[in-house]
Amino acid sequence: MSHDHDHDNELDPFAARVRALETILTRKGLIDPAAIDVIVDTYETKIGPRNGARVVAKAWSDPAFADWLKRDATAAIESLSYTGRQGEHMQAVFNTEETHNLVVCTLCSCYPWSVLGLPPVWYKAPPYRSRAVIDPRGVLEEFGLTLPAATRIRVWDSTAELRYLVVPIRPAGTEGWSEERLAELVSRDAMIGTALAREPA
Amino acid sequence: MNGPQDLGGQMGFGPVAPEKDEPYFHADWERRALGVTLCAGAMGAWNIDESRHARESLHPADYYSSSYYQIWIKALETLLKRHGFVSERDLGAGDAIDAAATPKRVLQAENVPAVLAKGGPCDRPMAEPARFKAGDPVRTKNFNPTGHTRLPRYARGKRGKIEAVRDGFVFPDSNAHGQGENPQWVYTVVFDGTEIWGEGADPTLVVSIDAWESYLEPA
């Protein structure tokens, strides 16, 4: 049995497969590896749920913006410079005391990248995609969220090119807070609908 | 197609198991997989519908045992072969052996910010007015196409209501197969949970889908 300690052979098989594909495409001049670096850096450091949290905080603070976000989320969000891939067509859905909104993509993993960044693994995986539409309360329990029995649950299955952003209810006790401070209360999960906004400490 | 991707209402996959403070990537190869997939898509040889269809065309056993980036890469290999950019010999050797088709463009690093910011809008101007209006009762078609579709099985043959008329959008069922964009009006259609899931359904549940006009009939 041979023991080759070449670095490539220490990669797991799938890592080696991706590396081989990148090598082939690079040598054929079809991709620029430096472009991959820029893409990764963009989604790892520049685009993430802080974008969406700022949208929500502004909607909480500015009724005119909230109204615009309700009517034309794509334009309202673009006014904050959050545009781009997988956010070309946006809809904002507002939680109320009567209705809680939850977003899923049962057919793939459609997600509003421009305001939430890359989706978490659970959002893309079969357990969430299969159950969110049939047993949303059971799913929410797994996130530690128990809704009142009378609350209506609206599940949005992103089957087309519209991408959904949930606007959670503004927590009590935050009167007069700056948008910056409010944004700290808005988690990624609250904008998917698997959590509520954090209560002020 | 009634493929492994059509997950709504399936059972037996276990708990959701969200990871606390989950990182964007769980291995370095996932970073490269994201970048390679986006760069290859930027060559302009296929559209998002064809790439979704390539992913859902994996064998179900393969689809369910693969992570999402693994699904992306497996489908990407299919697309690259189909469009003449890589060959089985290339993949077997892990090296560029055969000549490649000419891409429409190659995404260079300096153009990435502009390309990502622009995205790929799928709305299209419509010559015909929308057939339905908000409030109209509708029934979704019952069909089982062997090609790509965005009408999930759980929402076929169900009575719902038009909640909103959206825009004209590229029709994935034809666009995925190189049969043109054929844009149609898209509607948000709401269904009572009991209409979809029947006995034992959560009475507080309302589910909506975004449906292309040809998926709908007046009810």
Interface residues (C-beta under 8 A of the other chain):
Chain A: L11 D12 F14 A15 A16 R17 V18 R19 A20 L21 E22 T23 I24 L25 R27 K28 G29 L30 I31 D32 A34 A35 I36 D37 V38 I39 V40 T42 Y43 E44 G48 T83 G84 R85 Q86 G87 E88 H89 T106 L107 C108 S109 S114 G117 L118 P120 V121 W122 K124 A125 P126 P127 Y128 R129 S130 R131 V133 I134 D135 P136 R137 V139 E142 F143 A149 A150 T151 R152 I153 R154 V155 W156 D157 S158 T159 A160 E161 L162 D189 T194
Chain B: Q5 D6 L7 G8 G9 Q10 M11 F13 G14 P15 V16 A17 P18 E19 E22 Y24 F25 H26 A27 D28 W29 R31 R32 A33 L34 G35 V36 L38 C39 A40 M43 R52 R55 E56 Y64 S67 Y68 Q70 I73 L76 E77 L80 F85 V86 D90 L91 G94 D95 A96 A100 P103 V106 L107 Q108 A109 N111 V112 P113 L116 A117 K118 G119 G120 P121 C122 D123 R150 L151 P152 Y154 A155 R166 D167 F169 V170 V186 T188 V190 I196 W197 A201 D202 T204 L205 V206 V207 S208 I209 D210 A211 W212
